[in-house]
Amino acid sequence: MSQNINDADFYETGYCYTLSLISGKYKPIILYCLMEYEPVRFNAMRRYLKNVADKTLSQNLKELEADDLIIRTVYPQIPPKVEYSLTERGHSLVKVLDKLCDWGNENREPHR
């Protein structure tokens, strides 16, 4: 049965919700980094992302933590040690990111 677009609300879809969690320039890259290398420390993440400002990285990490996609673990030592890793919910989202990666590998143009 075909739906009527006049009755549709994109903002109520699961697709919109998923995009809201991973939207932005750095969140998908942070999740990909953790998928490949977890746990990851802040400075290692900053080097991985190259030109990201500390404030921007910190804000993105806080948002991902608030959305229960990553865990921030603080070790009580001097100097302080903080590591980031994926939550169970974050690992379930990796399946979606894996599909994006597969599509990119299958469809990207060869380097010229």
CORKATA-V888160 format. One line per field, one symbol per residue. burial: + if it has 9 or more other C-alpha atoms within 8 Angstrom, else -. Layout:
burial: ???
This chain:
burial: ---------------++--------++++++++++--+-+++--++--+-------+--++--++--+++++--------+++++++-+++--+--+---------------
